[in-house]
Structures are given as C-alpha cells and as structure tokens.
C-alpha cells in the first residue's frame, strides 16, 4: 500500500488569489478596476449557488461585480439583448453566462454572441480556435487551467508523462487535452469516455489520471496503477438520507478505494477548489 499525498486545491487557490490581488492593485493604480458580469437565467439551486460564490469572490478581491439574475421565462432575444449591453459596457471586462440555461435558450447562440475578448469561460469559437495552437491572447476554460496548475503546484512532472483524461466535454476534457499537449507542458494524452473499449486497461497505463466523466465513483481501483496521480474534477450530487440536506456531494473517483494506490490525489468532491 502506497503512502499517498493529498493535493490541496484550497491552498493552491489561495496562492492564486494572492497573485490576483497584486495584479488587481497594479491595474487600479492605473485607474482600471476589472469588472466581471455573471448572468443567471432561472432559479436552479446549484446555479444560484455558483453565481453567489462568484459574486462573493469578486467582492473579496475588490473587483467591480455585476450579478444579473433573470427570470426563468426570459426569451432568447431578451438574453441576447442583455449580453449585447454587457459587450458594450466599458466597465465590464469579463462576462459569464451561467450554464445550463432554461430549455428555451439556445446556449451555443448565447456563447457566440459574447465578445470573445470578454468571454472569460473560453467557450467562444474564437477562443477555442486560439487554444489549439496555444495562442496566449485567448481565454482558456478555467477548470482545465486549474487542473494544470494543481499538477504543477504539487510538483507533478507532466512533461513526457502519459495522462489519461476521462471525459470529452468542451468544458473540461477536450480543452484539457489540448492544454496538456502544448509545448512547455509536453504530456502524452489519451482521452477516453463512457463508450471507450478496454477503458480500465487504458487508464491503468497512465502516470496521471484526470476524471471528468460526470459519474459518481466511476474511477475505481482497477482504473489506476500503483503510484499514479489522480485529479478528480467531478462534483456529483447523490441522495443520502443520513445527510442533513438529504444528499451529499461526491466526485468521479471512489476515493477510499483508489487513494491507497496513488502517489497523489485530490480529495472529493472536485479537485480544483
């Protein structure tokens, strides 16, 4: 049984916040206060919680924060109008439209309507196109960037390593694979998903396993070789009658089963803080 190390996402996040405070102070000295607008359509509890946390962190960092909470019956045209207002607002430098929106909203159309220079989620086609060649002028999706920082801050050498990414979403899996393969990171990357044949065999060959498949406890001992590093991106809600809220949050990794085999692992739920 290996002695594993927990990767502390909160400690890495606090270091990032300290760096941000210095950058924000430097911008304010030039008369610039960075502004972030977060747009929420509807009343999904999880989305509301995410928006509150983003707004709170903006205020703690002393950014200009705008939180737009729109009713669930907001039309596509109305939302596009609000996005265009934010695109034109010189006090707003970044825009986040909380996902998922209600069914009447075409999310891809909303993403395309964003000014690419304000699309801090990195979902606009222009920013996606810049990610592939490693163009630093584009925005990179935050969770993949957070995974990469967790690895580097934890002293995990990704250069030359075989990294298996479980999940192929445009939010995590695909952009993360591109990031890891870029020159300077130089990982050898395999992307697998729920339809992959011999998935466990492939993931067992990895030096680093990053789970972003969206299935609670999917990664088990048979998916991980001894001494591998595991990053758990998943945040899944499962019913639990013994929990105060009737549910608990778990990751994509069966932590108690997998951790003893690893050299380093993120705790659950989620790994990027």
C-alpha beads as a LAMMPS data file, in Angstrom:
LAMMPS data file: protein, C-alpha beads

273 atoms
272 bonds

1 atom types
1 bond types

-500.0 500.0 xlo xhi
-500.0 500.0 ylo yhi
-500.0 500.0 zlo zhi

Masses

1 110.0

Atoms # bond

1 1 1 0.000 0.000 0.000
2 1 1 1.439 3.400 -1.007
3 1 1 1.520 6.431 1.242
4 1 1 -0.443 8.947 -0.788
5 1 1 -0.320 12.734 -0.729
6 1 1 -3.475 14.826 -0.790
7 1 1 -3.360 17.632 -3.327
8 1 1 -4.718 20.682 -1.510
9 1 1 -6.802 22.632 -4.010
10 1 1 -7.713 25.275 -1.448
11 1 1 -4.060 26.096 -0.750
12 1 1 -3.374 26.424 -4.498
13 1 1 -6.453 28.641 -4.843
14 1 1 -5.295 30.929 -2.016
15 1 1 -1.926 31.333 -3.739
16 1 1 -3.719 32.239 -6.975
17 1 1 -5.901 34.782 -5.131
18 1 1 -2.811 36.401 -3.610
19 1 1 -1.315 36.797 -7.082
20 1 1 -4.609 38.200 -8.369
21 1 1 -4.744 40.789 -5.595
22 1 1 -1.333 42.088 -6.674
23 1 1 -2.411 42.256 -10.323
24 1 1 -5.684 43.974 -9.433
25 1 1 -3.862 46.531 -7.289
26 1 1 -1.487 47.271 -10.180
27 1 1 -4.432 47.817 -12.544
28 1 1 -6.203 50.051 -10.043
29 1 1 -3.058 52.147 -9.755
30 1 1 -3.538 52.809 -13.474
31 1 1 -7.170 53.778 -12.926
32 1 1 -8.592 50.437 -14.104
33 1 1 -10.949 48.352 -11.957
34 1 1 -11.512 44.942 -13.570
35 1 1 -15.223 44.212 -13.932
36 1 1 -16.967 40.848 -14.132
37 1 1 -20.626 40.295 -15.004
38 1 1 -22.323 36.997 -14.159
39 1 1 -25.676 36.293 -15.816
40 1 1 -28.128 33.737 -14.407
41 1 1 -31.381 32.797 -16.123
42 1 1 -33.839 30.886 -13.939
43 1 1 -33.733 29.650 -10.369
44 1 1 -31.763 26.397 -10.476
45 1 1 -30.400 25.992 -6.891
46 1 1 -26.961 24.769 -7.950
47 1 1 -26.586 27.581 -10.483
48 1 1 -27.669 30.144 -7.884
49 1 1 -25.026 28.814 -5.501
50 1 1 -22.328 29.066 -8.177
51 1 1 -23.340 32.630 -9.046
52 1 1 -23.350 33.679 -5.385
53 1 1 -19.887 32.244 -4.862
54 1 1 -18.520 34.019 -7.939
55 1 1 -20.039 37.331 -6.860
56 1 1 -18.704 36.898 -3.321
57 1 1 -15.170 36.180 -4.533
58 1 1 -15.272 39.193 -6.865
59 1 1 -16.179 41.414 -3.929
60 1 1 -13.483 39.894 -1.732
61 1 1 -10.957 40.614 -4.478
62 1 1 -12.418 44.138 -4.769
63 1 1 -13.413 43.751 -8.383
64 1 1 -16.331 45.532 -9.989
65 1 1 -19.032 42.852 -9.844
66 1 1 -22.354 42.786 -11.687
67 1 1 -24.817 39.972 -10.976
68 1 1 -27.782 39.739 -13.351
69 1 1 -30.498 37.327 -12.225
70 1 1 -33.141 36.989 -14.932
71 1 1 -36.477 35.140 -14.660
72 1 1 -36.817 31.577 -15.949
73 1 1 -39.133 32.703 -18.765
74 1 1 -36.570 35.116 -20.222
75 1 1 -36.616 34.818 -24.013
76 1 1 -33.674 34.217 -26.296
77 1 1 -33.999 37.748 -27.696
78 1 1 -34.086 39.294 -24.220
79 1 1 -30.976 37.422 -23.125
80 1 1 -29.130 38.334 -26.315
81 1 1 -30.036 41.959 -25.637
82 1 1 -28.562 41.830 -22.132
83 1 1 -25.412 40.178 -23.452
84 1 1 -25.021 42.909 -26.066
85 1 1 -25.388 45.581 -23.351
86 1 1 -22.577 43.944 -21.389
87 1 1 -20.452 43.641 -24.536
88 1 1 -20.709 47.424 -24.955
89 1 1 -20.226 48.287 -21.266
90 1 1 -16.651 49.617 -20.832
91 1 1 -16.695 48.838 -17.089
92 1 1 -17.187 45.123 -17.787
93 1 1 -14.106 43.181 -18.862
94 1 1 -15.433 39.661 -18.422
95 1 1 -18.838 38.009 -18.899
96 1 1 -20.030 34.635 -17.583
97 1 1 -23.430 33.241 -18.586
98 1 1 -24.251 30.500 -16.111
99 1 1 -24.854 27.065 -17.607
100 1 1 -27.209 25.337 -18.129
101 1 1 -29.875 27.865 -19.159
102 1 1 -33.608 27.040 -19.413
103 1 1 -34.749 24.945 -22.387
104 1 1 -35.974 27.880 -24.480
105 1 1 -32.450 29.318 -24.608
106 1 1 -30.019 28.241 -27.337
107 1 1 -26.831 28.197 -25.273
108 1 1 -24.487 27.958 -28.263
109 1 1 -26.060 31.108 -29.765
110 1 1 -25.532 32.967 -26.489
111 1 1 -21.877 31.902 -26.403
112 1 1 -21.367 33.073 -29.997
113 1 1 -22.964 36.431 -29.133
114 1 1 -20.341 37.155 -26.453
115 1 1 -17.472 39.483 -27.245
116 1 1 -14.563 36.963 -27.461
117 1 1 -12.421 39.459 -25.548
118 1 1 -14.849 39.247 -22.617
119 1 1 -15.604 35.519 -22.809
120 1 1 -13.705 34.534 -19.667
121 1 1 -15.110 30.982 -19.778
122 1 1 -13.214 30.473 -23.045
123 1 1 -16.205 28.889 -24.808
124 1 1 -16.498 31.252 -27.802
125 1 1 -15.337 29.690 -31.108
126 1 1 -12.609 32.326 -31.385
127 1 1 -11.154 31.366 -28.009
128 1 1 -11.474 27.658 -28.778
129 1 1 -9.578 28.219 -32.017
130 1 1 -6.815 30.047 -30.150
131 1 1 -6.439 27.220 -27.646
132 1 1 -5.306 24.634 -30.185
133 1 1 -2.120 26.459 -31.285
134 1 1 -1.537 27.828 -27.776
135 1 1 -2.269 31.451 -28.670
136 1 1 -1.892 33.312 -25.337
137 1 1 -4.321 36.074 -26.396
138 1 1 -7.300 33.742 -25.949
139 1 1 -9.206 32.817 -22.796
140 1 1 -8.777 29.242 -21.544
141 1 1 -11.599 27.369 -19.741
142 1 1 -10.964 27.678 -16.017
143 1 1 -11.302 24.051 -14.889
144 1 1 -8.677 22.665 -17.315
145 1 1 -6.357 25.524 -16.379
146 1 1 -6.981 24.752 -12.702
147 1 1 -6.119 21.085 -13.231
148 1 1 -2.836 22.009 -14.880
149 1 1 -1.976 24.395 -12.063
150 1 1 -2.794 21.758 -9.426
151 1 1 -0.358 19.363 -11.073
152 1 1 2.417 21.928 -11.363
153 1 1 1.963 23.323 -7.834
154 1 1 2.060 19.757 -6.489
155 1 1 5.361 19.035 -8.214
156 1 1 3.901 16.540 -10.678
157 1 1 6.001 16.458 -13.836
158 1 1 3.656 16.267 -16.817
159 1 1 6.377 16.638 -19.455
160 1 1 6.704 13.256 -21.137
161 1 1 4.101 11.719 -18.838
162 1 1 1.143 9.688 -20.074
163 1 1 -2.022 11.463 -18.956
164 1 1 -5.412 9.812 -19.373
165 1 1 -8.357 12.233 -19.372
166 1 1 -11.712 10.614 -18.649
167 1 1 -14.335 12.767 -20.342
168 1 1 -14.619 14.539 -23.687
169 1 1 -16.714 17.625 -22.916
170 1 1 -15.908 21.025 -24.391
171 1 1 -15.858 22.374 -20.834
172 1 1 -13.153 20.094 -19.424
173 1 1 -11.990 17.033 -21.375
174 1 1 -11.163 18.405 -24.833
175 1 1 -9.590 21.727 -23.761
176 1 1 -7.639 19.958 -21.018
177 1 1 -6.162 17.528 -23.532
178 1 1 -5.083 20.430 -25.759
179 1 1 -3.519 22.258 -22.804
180 1 1 -1.559 19.226 -21.672
181 1 1 -0.170 18.610 -25.168
182 1 1 1.029 22.182 -25.701
183 1 1 4.753 22.832 -25.930
184 1 1 6.035 23.522 -22.451
185 1 1 3.603 21.029 -20.933
186 1 1 4.507 18.224 -23.342
187 1 1 2.302 15.456 -21.979
188 1 1 1.258 12.426 -23.988
189 1 1 -2.525 12.451 -23.730
190 1 1 -5.203 9.817 -24.208
191 1 1 -8.847 10.876 -23.985
192 1 1 -11.352 8.183 -23.009
193 1 1 -15.075 8.276 -22.352
194 1 1 -18.027 6.116 -21.381
195 1 1 -18.027 4.291 -24.748
196 1 1 -14.303 3.523 -24.788
197 1 1 -13.431 -0.168 -25.070
198 1 1 -10.932 -1.534 -22.519
199 1 1 -11.206 1.747 -20.621
200 1 1 -9.776 0.358 -17.368
201 1 1 -6.814 -1.145 -19.223
202 1 1 -6.038 2.193 -20.867
203 1 1 -6.374 4.246 -17.683
204 1 1 -4.138 1.782 -15.806
205 1 1 -1.336 2.663 -18.223
206 1 1 -1.404 6.325 -17.159
207 1 1 1.034 8.220 -14.978
208 1 1 -1.743 10.755 -14.335
209 1 1 -5.493 10.131 -14.418
210 1 1 -7.868 13.101 -14.597
211 1 1 -11.511 12.184 -14.043
212 1 1 -14.102 14.491 -15.597
213 1 1 -16.686 11.972 -16.740
214 1 1 -19.616 13.143 -14.609
215 1 1 -20.429 9.787 -12.999
216 1 1 -20.158 9.373 -9.221
217 1 1 -17.480 6.908 -8.134
218 1 1 -16.765 5.837 -11.712
219 1 1 -12.987 5.543 -11.241
220 1 1 -12.184 2.546 -9.083
221 1 1 -9.028 0.652 -8.129
222 1 1 -8.934 -1.284 -11.405
223 1 1 -8.635 2.013 -13.340
224 1 1 -5.434 3.194 -11.598
225 1 1 -1.945 1.725 -11.455
226 1 1 0.125 1.837 -8.285
227 1 1 1.894 5.173 -7.889
228 1 1 -0.283 7.142 -10.317
229 1 1 -1.504 10.680 -9.685
230 1 1 -5.277 11.226 -9.727
231 1 1 -7.140 14.513 -10.196
232 1 1 -10.876 14.310 -9.533
233 1 1 -12.802 17.076 -11.279
234 1 1 -16.236 15.573 -10.710
235 1 1 -18.889 17.087 -8.468
236 1 1 -21.949 14.850 -8.312
237 1 1 -24.982 15.039 -6.072
238 1 1 -26.190 11.705 -4.669
239 1 1 -29.120 11.040 -2.351
240 1 1 -28.195 10.334 1.270
241 1 1 -30.951 10.121 3.883
242 1 1 -28.347 10.412 6.676
243 1 1 -27.056 13.784 5.425
244 1 1 -28.603 16.991 6.827
245 1 1 -29.725 18.117 3.352
246 1 1 -30.742 14.663 2.170
247 1 1 -27.843 14.452 -0.261
248 1 1 -24.062 14.612 -0.371
249 1 1 -21.511 15.646 -2.965
250 1 1 -19.107 13.074 -4.342
251 1 1 -16.506 13.050 -7.076
252 1 1 -15.981 10.839 -10.108
253 1 1 -13.382 8.847 -8.147
254 1 1 -14.152 6.231 -5.492
255 1 1 -11.688 7.975 -3.189
256 1 1 -11.363 5.434 -0.351
257 1 1 -10.738 2.641 -2.851
258 1 1 -8.367 4.495 -5.163
259 1 1 -6.316 6.658 -2.785
260 1 1 -4.151 3.870 -1.282
261 1 1 -2.819 3.062 -4.769
262 1 1 -1.811 6.629 -5.639
263 1 1 1.212 8.833 -5.166
264 1 1 -1.016 11.934 -5.015
265 1 1 -4.744 12.508 -5.256
266 1 1 -7.238 15.341 -4.902
267 1 1 -9.890 14.968 -2.208
268 1 1 -13.565 14.777 -3.118
269 1 1 -15.783 16.338 -4.227
270 1 1 -13.949 18.090 -7.009
271 1 1 -10.291 18.836 -7.253
272 1 1 -9.789 22.385 -8.421
273 1 1 -11.119 24.312 -5.452

Bonds

1 1 1 2
2 1 2 3
3 1 3 4
4 1 4 5
5 1 5 6
6 1 6 7
7 1 7 8
8 1 8 9
9 1 9 10
10 1 10 11
11 1 11 12
12 1 12 13
13 1 13 14
14 1 14 15
15 1 15 16
16 1 16 17
17 1 17 18
18 1 18 19
19 1 19 20
20 1 20 21
21 1 21 22
22 1 22 23
23 1 23 24
24 1 24 25
25 1 25 26
26 1 26 27
27 1 27 28
28 1 28 29
29 1 29 30
30 1 30 31
31 1 31 32
32 1 32 33
33 1 33 34
34 1 34 35
35 1 35 36
36 1 36 37
37 1 37 38
38 1 38 39
39 1 39 40
40 1 40 41
41 1 41 42
42 1 42 43
43 1 43 44
44 1 44 45
45 1 45 46
46 1 46 47
47 1 47 48
48 1 48 49
49 1 49 50
50 1 50 51
51 1 51 52
52 1 52 53
53 1 53 54
54 1 54 55
55 1 55 56
56 1 56 57
57 1 57 58
58 1 58 59
59 1 59 60
60 1 60 61
61 1 61 62
62 1 62 63
63 1 63 64
64 1 64 65
65 1 65 66
66 1 66 67
67 1 67 68
68 1 68 69
69 1 69 70
70 1 70 71
71 1 71 72
72 1 72 73
73 1 73 74
74 1 74 75
75 1 75 76
76 1 76 77
77 1 77 78
78 1 78 79
79 1 79 80
80 1 80 81
81 1 81 82
82 1 82 83
83 1 83 84
84 1 84 85
85 1 85 86
86 1 86 87
87 1 87 88
88 1 88 89
89 1 89 90
90 1 90 91
91 1 91 92
92 1 92 93
93 1 93 94
94 1 94 95
95 1 95 96
96 1 96 97
97 1 97 98
98 1 98 99
99 1 99 100
100 1 100 101
101 1 101 102
102 1 102 103
103 1 103 104
104 1 104 105
105 1 105 106
106 1 106 107
107 1 107 108
108 1 108 109
109 1 109 110
110 1 110 111
111 1 111 112
112 1 112 113
113 1 113 114
114 1 114 115
115 1 115 116
116 1 116 117
117 1 117 118
118 1 118 119
119 1 119 120
120 1 120 121
121 1 121 122
122 1 122 123
123 1 123 124
124 1 124 125
125 1 125 126
126 1 126 127
127 1 127 128
128 1 128 129
129 1 129 130
130 1 130 131
131 1 131 132
132 1 132 133
133 1 133 134
134 1 134 135
135 1 135 136
136 1 136 137
137 1 137 138
138 1 138 139
139 1 139 140
140 1 140 141
141 1 141 142
142 1 142 143
143 1 143 144
144 1 144 145
145 1 145 146
146 1 146 147
147 1 147 148
148 1 148 149
149 1 149 150
150 1 150 151
151 1 151 152
152 1 152 153
153 1 153 154
154 1 154 155
155 1 155 156
156 1 156 157
157 1 157 158
158 1 158 159
159 1 159 160
160 1 160 161
161 1 161 162
162 1 162 163
163 1 163 164
164 1 164 165
165 1 165 166
166 1 166 167
167 1 167 168
168 1 168 169
169 1 169 170
170 1 170 171
171 1 171 172
172 1 172 173
173 1 173 174
174 1 174 175
175 1 175 176
176 1 176 177
177 1 177 178
178 1 178 179
179 1 179 180
180 1 180 181
181 1 181 182
182 1 182 183
183 1 183 184
184 1 184 185
185 1 185 186
186 1 186 187
187 1 187 188
188 1 188 189
189 1 189 190
190 1 190 191
191 1 191 192
192 1 192 193
193 1 193 194
194 1 194 195
195 1 195 196
196 1 196 197
197 1 197 198
198 1 198 199
199 1 199 200
200 1 200 201
201 1 201 202
202 1 202 203
203 1 203 204
204 1 204 205
205 1 205 206
206 1 206 207
207 1 207 208
208 1 208 209
209 1 209 210
210 1 210 211
211 1 211 212
212 1 212 213
213 1 213 214
214 1 214 215
215 1 215 216
216 1 216 217
217 1 217 218
218 1 218 219
219 1 219 220
220 1 220 221
221 1 221 222
222 1 222 223
223 1 223 224
224 1 224 225
225 1 225 226
226 1 226 227
227 1 227 228
228 1 228 229
229 1 229 230
230 1 230 231
231 1 231 232
232 1 232 233
233 1 233 234
234 1 234 235
235 1 235 236
236 1 236 237
237 1 237 238
238 1 238 239
239 1 239 240
240 1 240 241
241 1 241 242
242 1 242 243
243 1 243 244
244 1 244 245
245 1 245 246
246 1 246 247
247 1 247 248
248 1 248 249
249 1 249 250
250 1 250 251
251 1 251 252
252 1 252 253
253 1 253 254
254 1 254 255
255 1 255 256
256 1 256 257
257 1 257 258
258 1 258 259
259 1 259 260
260 1 260 261
261 1 261 262
262 1 262 263
263 1 263 264
264 1 264 265
265 1 265 266
266 1 266 267
267 1 267 268
268 1 268 269
269 1 269 270
270 1 270 271
271 1 271 272
272 1 272 273
